[in-house]
Structure formats: structure tokens, C-alpha cells
Amino acid sequence: MKVAVFSAKAYDQAALAKAGPQYHWDFLEPRLDQGTAQLAKGAKAVVAFVNDDLSAPVLTALKALGVTMVALRCAGFNNLDLAAADTLGIRVARVPAYSPEAVAEHAVGLMLMLNRHLHKAYNRVREDNFSLDGLLGFNLHGKTVALVGVGAIGLATARILAGFGCKLLASDPKPNPAFTALGGQFMPLDEALAQADVISLHCPLTPDSYHLINARRLGLMKPGLMLINTSRGALLDTQAAINALKTGQLGYLGLDVYEQEGDLFFEDLSNRIIPDDVFQRLLTFPNVVITGHQGYFTQEALSAIASTTVDNLDAFGQNKRSGNELTKA
């Protein structure tokens, strides 16, 4: 079976080819959108990533080419029109879990980098500047951390932070008893945000969670708090965050995702002018650290993503279900 893989980097190609040598992979570097959908001609299935466009017009174009399966090599599916896929008879499956520890460890890494100013210290030492002025941090031990979402990734983050000796709070519509077993406490979102020294986002992006962290909620938080987002960019109202950084209400901001990242992340733009004024403004703050959606990017996670993606394709080819299918509610 021919499978068209969009947004395919060298590391994706290596992992998928190793996991599924039985498939005829057509690795395509461009992102999937209305202009590139025709590249899937001849394929029965398409493998897509987080910033690929799976809106109704794109799905309609894929169906016209004979594509009847979309395999998402990620957990989130906010870029997919599931109702349109259902209407068109296109089967969709995702990778619901791969390596939650990968993202959790990255989130905590951002906390440590911001708290101990590691990004500044690294650059200073390279310039033979060993002064400690401006590098004063604080202990995570004893601090209150609020986790917004305690699914697999949120829970993995909680386990790490429990080891640091943090007080753990969480808000989640489906309370996880494993979090409570760590000594964590569930409470309504606004209450958790108001009590936290550090907030880390680990929930999916849905219409209800769009700009979940907005100007109002930033105003509820302790002045100078730390906010980490390794989930989906649009959970955070970026302009509101910039305003909070300017006033000092937001003391530290760590992002591995950005709401307009589709035009930026996963590409080398070092020789171009980036026209996104909001993103460029974020980069001017010394208390902001941004990474390019690399939280998932470990050897273990890539291997697990490829393996599950191949399992989903195998089930499709055998007219079976893998258990990872997405269906309209």
C-alpha cells in the first residue's frame, strides 16, 4: 500500500521506514494543505503531523484522489475536521500516547532553565563572563505547581515535580486518582491558578480551551509567576501574555508551542525575515524561553510514534480496528 507522509523530515523517514518496511512510503517535505493535497495522488493513506491542514476542503481533495485513511502521527487533532472526515468516509487514527515522559521532562527543563537563568549563564560563560549578577533563582522545592490537565503527560510531569518536593495542584474535568496518590489536590481552574507559583499546561486544544489562559486568568495569578506551555499554542492568548510580561504580572514564560507556529516551527528560517510581530516581540523578553515544538523529540518517542502509526495502518489494511481511531461524537 502506498502511503503519503506530509511534513516528513529525515528523522520521520528513518523511523517510519524502520517500523513499516512493508509499506511504499512517499515522503513529502511540504505541509499538507489545499495546495499540496494533490501530492497524495495514488496513495490510499496519508500520514499527517500537528501543523498539517486537515480541514474539510483538504479532506475532500484527498478523498477525490482515493485516500480513505488519515493516520495522525501525533496525539492532538485540533487541526482535523472530524465531522468532515466522518461524512467523507475517511478513517482517522492517531497516536494517543507515545512517550509522556519526553514532554514532561521538557516542561520541567523549561522550568529549570527559566528559574536558574541557564540560557543566560551559558552565553555569559562563553564570553568569559563569570559574574552571577542577574542569575538569582529560586528553589522549586516547596513551591506550588498547578497542572492544567493530568492525563498521561500531566501525570508524568507531576511525578517529576513530586520528586522536587513541590506542592501539587491540578484542574481537570476527569480527576486522575494517580495524581491524588502523589499527594496532589484537584480544584477548580481559577482557584488552582490563583494559588500557584508555577503553572504548566497539559490539556488538549478544543473550542472550549481556546485561549484558556487569557487576560482575565493572568490577572488572577500571583505577580511574577512562571507559566509553561508544552501542549498547544492556542491555549494561551499570546498578546495577553505579552501585556502581562510588560507589567511584571508574568515573571517567566516557557513555550514549546505557539499559536501561529504553523508558519515557523520545524523549518530553518535563519536566513529569512520573520514577519510575525507578535512572535518577534516575545523574543525580546529576557525572561521568555521558546523552543520549536521539540518536547516530544526523543529517540524513544519517535520510535513509539512510528510503531503506533504503522499499527494503525496495518489495522486499516486488514479492515480491523487498532483502538486508536477517532470518530465523531
Sequence and secondary structure as in RCSB ss.txt:
>XXXX:A:sequence
MKVAVFSAKAYDQAALAKAGPQYHWDFLEPRLDQGTAQLAKGAKAVVAFVNDDLSAPVLTALKALGVTMVALRCA
GFNNLDLAAADTLGIRVARVPAYSPEAVAEHAVGLMLMLNRHLHKAYNRVREDNFSLDGLLGFNLHGKTVALVGV
GAIGLATARILAGFGCKLLASDPKPNPAFTALGGQFMPLDEALAQADVISLHCPLTPDSYHLINARRLGLMKPGL
MLINTSRGALLDTQAAINALKTGQLGYLGLDVYEQEGDLFFEDLSNRIIPDDVFQRLLTFPNVVITGHQGYFTQE
ALSAIASTTVDNLDAFGQNKRSGNELTKA
>XXXX:A:secstr
 EEEESS  HHHHHHHHHH TTSEEEE  S  STTTGGGGTT SEEEE TTS B HHHHHHHHHTT  EEEESSS
  TTB HHHHHHHT EEE    S HHHHHHHHHHHHHHHHTTHHHHHHHHHTT    TT     STT EEEEE  
SHHHHHHHHHHHHHT EEEEE SS  HHHHHTT EE  HHHHHHH SEEEE     TTTTT B HHHHHHS TTE
EEEE S GGGB HHHHHHHHHHTSEEEEEES  TTGGGTTTS  TTS    HHHHHHTT TTEEE  S TT SHH
HHHHHHHHHHHHHHHHHTT   S EE   
